[in-house]
Amino acid sequence: MLPPADSLAPEWLSVPEDANDLADRVWPASATRDAEGALVIAGVSAAELARDHGTPVLVLDEDEVRARARAFRTAFDRAAAEHGTTAQVYYAGKAFLSTTVARWVVDEGLRIDVCTGGELAVALAAGVAPASLGFHGNNKSTAELERAVEVGVGTVVVDSAIEIERLAAITARTGAVQRVLVRVVSGVHAETHDFLATAHEDQKFGFPVGDAADAVARIRELPGLDFAGLHCHIGSQIFGVAGFRESASRVLELHAALLEGGPVPQLNLGGGFGIAYTRVDDPTPIAQLAGEIVEAVAEGCAARGIPVPALSFEPGRAIVGTAGVTLYEVGTTKDVTVSSGAVRRYVSVDGGMSDNARTALYGAQFSARLASRAGGGEPQLSRVVGKHCESGDVVVDHEYLPADLVPGDLLAVPATGAYCASLSSNYNHVPRPPIVAVRDGRARVIVRGETIDDLLARDAGIDGAHAPEGDQ
């Protein structure tokens, strides 16, 4: 008798009672199944989305993005007011940024954090007021800083001594005064993947706490730079508030010492708030996050006899992640018997690591569900894989899917709104998929999909005689 497939499953993954269910917190609130069992998001069926836009397609629920942006703003406003201060919420554009999404979050009262000249260009193209932008990055070029100063970006988060001098030279030449925060490495190790932890000492971001005071002193000497406070970010996909509490405590020690040399009006504690990718993930509710983090800052300030500064936070994934669902078409299925004798089903889809690199990059876990209909039969332990020439081209590492899943079925992977489109590539010359917003039963393209002609248009070796039709 063969060992059961369960022997291949991780401990956290249990056999579902219903392999068609849509787990709470993992899917957009609007996700349901219709009378035939097909997936519907914001009133638009998976079949309609695939028919009109092809697959793969990244579907974004507009109301989910707006509701979560609004919830963060409301929660931090209330928490800050309870402790006699104010809070600003910046949407971390690196999670996913388009002109449409930028307008959504600004409509809901958020500012936007950008990390590159390209992200800055998208925010400006969306009509976002430059004064409401924050500009991050460990290696901002002179051209990027010049553009930021030129348009009047509200805050530049300086990351190195070289950048301080680079920015000072620009302001001296232009006569501008640029508001800056100093990014500090608190030394708090977030409980997340090493590549997602950004506050341990041995990494590329920010100033160690011991060096930050010298950086602030230098900024205060420069007439073109206006020191506005400190910034710290401990990582991404973090549950709970323990890491934020400890980081705030360490940064407040520096904050208090810096007050002896002048004002330190702002403290930005970054983002990194986690979301549910699987049914076992238990993210901290937004109101609880805000209340406990702000309370920790207020307690730390009271213990040091200093006023509570204005606060800032930078959620990204926690706003857009759960709003995204990627639809694929199943191409092949294959049952593979491993050395133990257990069997795993491989389900190949028409996308993969080119539209979702997170599994290959971080070992991220995702969920999946049959989307074009309700499935039947016993749940089958499956691995959803892409079409690329890499054995690591895995979309969903472990999932139970209906046993009757066949080629041509639509498969949906939830919680793909953050870092999937942002990290997408053209590996194997696969065009990047369209991004479609859904709301109130209607769908509209907000980022068009690429075509083969788009890929070939960049190839300088194609002469006029061999150019695609329409390019000659």
VENLIN-V434652 format. One record per backbone hydrogen bond with DSSP energy under -1.0 kcal/mol. CO is the residue of the C=O (numbers start at 0). NH is the residue of the N-H. E is the energy in kcal/mol with one decimal. If there is no record, write none. Layout:
co:CO nh:NH e:E
co:CO nh:NH e:E
This chain:
co:3 nh:6 e:-1.8
co:4 nh:7 e:-2.5
co:5 nh:8 e:-1.1
co:9 nh:12 e:-1.3
co:17 nh:20 e:-1.6
co:22 nh:25 e:-1.0
co:22 nh:26 e:-1.2
co:27 nh:30 e:-1.9
co:31 nh:39 e:-2.8
co:33 nh:36 e:-2.0
co:37 nh:33 e:-2.4
co:38 nh:45 e:-2.6
co:39 nh:31 e:-2.5
co:40 nh:43 e:-1.9
co:41 nh:440 e:-3.0
co:43 nh:40 e:-2.9
co:44 nh:48 e:-2.2
co:45 nh:49 e:-2.6
co:46 nh:50 e:-2.5
co:47 nh:51 e:-2.4
co:48 nh:52 e:-2.1
co:49 nh:53 e:-1.8
co:56 nh:326 e:-2.6
co:57 nh:435 e:-2.9
co:58 nh:324 e:-2.3
co:59 nh:437 e:-2.6
co:60 nh:64 e:-1.9
co:61 nh:65 e:-2.6
co:62 nh:66 e:-2.8
co:63 nh:67 e:-2.1
co:64 nh:68 e:-2.3
co:65 nh:69 e:-2.7
co:66 nh:70 e:-2.3
co:67 nh:71 e:-2.1
co:68 nh:72 e:-2.2
co:69 nh:73 e:-2.7
co:70 nh:74 e:-2.5
co:71 nh:75 e:-2.4
co:72 nh:76 e:-2.3
co:73 nh:77 e:-2.4
co:74 nh:78 e:-2.4
co:75 nh:79 e:-2.4
co:76 nh:80 e:-2.3
co:77 nh:81 e:-1.9
co:79 nh:82 e:-1.2
co:79 nh:84 e:-2.4
co:80 nh:83 e:-1.5
co:85 nh:310 e:-2.6
co:87 nh:312 e:-1.9
co:88 nh:110 e:-2.8
co:90 nh:92 e:-1.2
co:90 nh:112 e:-2.9
co:91 nh:94 e:-1.9
co:94 nh:418 e:-3.4
co:97 nh:101 e:-2.5
co:98 nh:102 e:-1.9
co:99 nh:103 e:-2.1
co:100 nh:104 e:-2.3
co:101 nh:105 e:-2.0
co:102 nh:106 e:-2.4
co:103 nh:107 e:-1.2
co:104 nh:109 e:-2.3
co:105 nh:108 e:-1.9
co:110 nh:90 e:-3.2
co:111 nh:133 e:-2.2
co:112 nh:92 e:-2.2
co:113 nh:135 e:-3.3
co:115 nh:119 e:-2.3
co:116 nh:120 e:-2.1
co:117 nh:121 e:-1.9
co:118 nh:122 e:-2.3
co:119 nh:123 e:-2.4
co:120 nh:124 e:-2.5
co:121 nh:125 e:-1.6
co:122 nh:127 e:-2.2
co:123 nh:126 e:-1.6
co:128 nh:131 e:-2.1
co:129 nh:132 e:-2.0
co:129 nh:153 e:-2.1
co:131 nh:111 e:-1.7
co:132 nh:154 e:-1.8
co:133 nh:113 e:-3.1
co:134 nh:156 e:-2.6
co:140 nh:144 e:-2.4
co:141 nh:145 e:-2.8
co:142 nh:146 e:-2.1
co:143 nh:147 e:-2.2
co:144 nh:148 e:-2.5
co:145 nh:149 e:-2.6
co:146 nh:150 e:-2.4
co:147 nh:151 e:-1.1
co:147 nh:152 e:-2.6
co:154 nh:134 e:-2.3
co:155 nh:180 e:-1.9
co:157 nh:182 e:-2.3
co:159 nh:163 e:-1.6
co:160 nh:164 e:-1.8
co:161 nh:165 e:-2.5
co:162 nh:166 e:-2.8
co:163 nh:167 e:-2.4
co:164 nh:168 e:-2.2
co:165 nh:169 e:-1.4
co:166 nh:170 e:-2.3
co:167 nh:171 e:-2.2
co:168 nh:172 e:-1.8
co:169 nh:173 e:-2.0
co:170 nh:174 e:-2.2
co:177 nh:225 e:-2.7
co:178 nh:155 e:-2.1
co:179 nh:227 e:-3.2
co:180 nh:157 e:-2.7
co:181 nh:230 e:-2.5
co:182 nh:206 e:-2.7
co:184 nh:208 e:-1.1
co:189 nh:191 e:-1.9
co:192 nh:195 e:-2.0
co:198 nh:186 e:-1.9
co:200 nh:202 e:-1.5
co:206 nh:184 e:-3.2
co:207 nh:210 e:-2.0
co:207 nh:211 e:-1.3
co:210 nh:214 e:-1.5
co:211 nh:215 e:-2.5
co:212 nh:216 e:-2.3
co:213 nh:217 e:-2.1
co:214 nh:218 e:-2.2
co:215 nh:219 e:-2.5
co:218 nh:221 e:-1.2
co:221 nh:224 e:-1.5
co:223 nh:177 e:-3.1
co:225 nh:179 e:-2.6
co:227 nh:265 e:-1.8
co:228 nh:181 e:-2.2
co:229 nh:267 e:-2.7
co:230 nh:183 e:-3.5
co:237 nh:273 e:-2.7
co:240 nh:244 e:-2.6
co:241 nh:245 e:-2.3
co:242 nh:246 e:-2.4
co:243 nh:247 e:-2.6
co:244 nh:248 e:-2.1
co:245 nh:249 e:-2.0
co:246 nh:250 e:-2.6
co:247 nh:251 e:-2.5
co:248 nh:252 e:-1.1
co:249 nh:253 e:-1.1
co:250 nh:254 e:-2.7
co:251 nh:255 e:-2.7
co:252 nh:256 e:-1.8
co:253 nh:257 e:-2.5
co:254 nh:258 e:-1.3
co:256 nh:259 e:-1.2
co:257 nh:260 e:-1.9
co:264 nh:309 e:-2.3
co:265 nh:229 e:-1.5
co:266 nh:311 e:-1.8
co:267 nh:231 e:-2.5
co:269 nh:313 e:-2.2
co:271 nh:237 e:-3.1
co:277 nh:280 e:-1.4
co:284 nh:288 e:-2.6
co:285 nh:289 e:-2.6
co:286 nh:290 e:-2.5
co:287 nh:291 e:-2.6
co:288 nh:292 e:-2.5
co:289 nh:293 e:-2.3
co:290 nh:294 e:-2.0
co:291 nh:295 e:-2.0
co:292 nh:296 e:-2.0
co:293 nh:297 e:-2.6
co:294 nh:298 e:-2.7
co:295 nh:299 e:-2.2
co:296 nh:300 e:-2.4
co:297 nh:301 e:-2.4
co:298 nh:302 e:-2.3
co:300 nh:305 e:-2.4
co:309 nh:266 e:-2.5
co:310 nh:87 e:-2.4
co:311 nh:268 e:-2.2
co:312 nh:89 e:-3.2
co:314 nh:91 e:-1.9
co:315 nh:318 e:-1.6
co:315 nh:319 e:-2.3
co:316 nh:320 e:-2.7
co:320 nh:323 e:-1.4
co:320 nh:416 e:-2.2
co:322 nh:60 e:-2.1
co:323 nh:415 e:-1.9
co:324 nh:58 e:-3.1
co:325 nh:412 e:-2.6
co:326 nh:56 e:-1.5
co:327 nh:410 e:-2.5
co:328 nh:349 e:-1.1
co:329 nh:407 e:-2.7
co:331 nh:347 e:-2.6
co:333 nh:345 e:-3.7
co:335 nh:343 e:-2.7
co:337 nh:340 e:-2.2
co:341 nh:337 e:-2.6
co:343 nh:335 e:-3.3
co:344 nh:382 e:-2.6
co:345 nh:333 e:-2.0
co:346 nh:384 e:-2.7
co:347 nh:330 e:-3.3
co:350 nh:386 e:-2.4
co:351 nh:354 e:-1.6
co:351 nh:355 e:-1.8
co:353 nh:424 e:-2.2
co:356 nh:360 e:-2.7
co:357 nh:361 e:-2.9
co:357 nh:363 e:-1.4
co:358 nh:362 e:-1.5
co:368 nh:411 e:-3.2
co:370 nh:38 e:-2.9
co:375 nh:403 e:-1.5
co:379 nh:400 e:-2.5
co:380 nh:344 e:-2.3
co:381 nh:398 e:-1.7
co:382 nh:346 e:-2.7
co:383 nh:394 e:-2.6
co:383 nh:395 e:-1.7
co:384 nh:348 e:-2.5
co:387 nh:389 e:-2.0
co:389 nh:392 e:-1.5
co:391 nh:393 e:-2.3
co:392 nh:385 e:-2.2
co:395 nh:383 e:-2.2
co:398 nh:381 e:-3.6
co:400 nh:379 e:-3.6
co:401 nh:404 e:-1.5
co:405 nh:408 e:-2.0
co:408 nh:329 e:-3.1
co:409 nh:370 e:-3.2
co:409 nh:371 e:-1.1
co:410 nh:327 e:-2.8
co:411 nh:368 e:-2.2
co:412 nh:325 e:-2.7
co:420 nh:423 e:-1.1
co:425 nh:428 e:-2.3
co:431 nh:449 e:-2.7
co:433 nh:57 e:-2.3
co:434 nh:445 e:-2.9
co:434 nh:446 e:-1.7
co:435 nh:59 e:-3.0
co:436 nh:443 e:-2.3
co:437 nh:61 e:-1.9
co:438 nh:441 e:-1.9
co:441 nh:438 e:-2.4
co:443 nh:436 e:-2.9
co:446 nh:434 e:-2.8
co:450 nh:454 e:-1.6
co:451 nh:455 e:-2.6
co:452 nh:456 e:-1.9
co:454 nh:457 e:-1.0
co:455 nh:458 e:-1.6
co:458 nh:461 e:-1.7
co:462 nh:465 e:-1.3
co:467 nh:470 e:-2.5
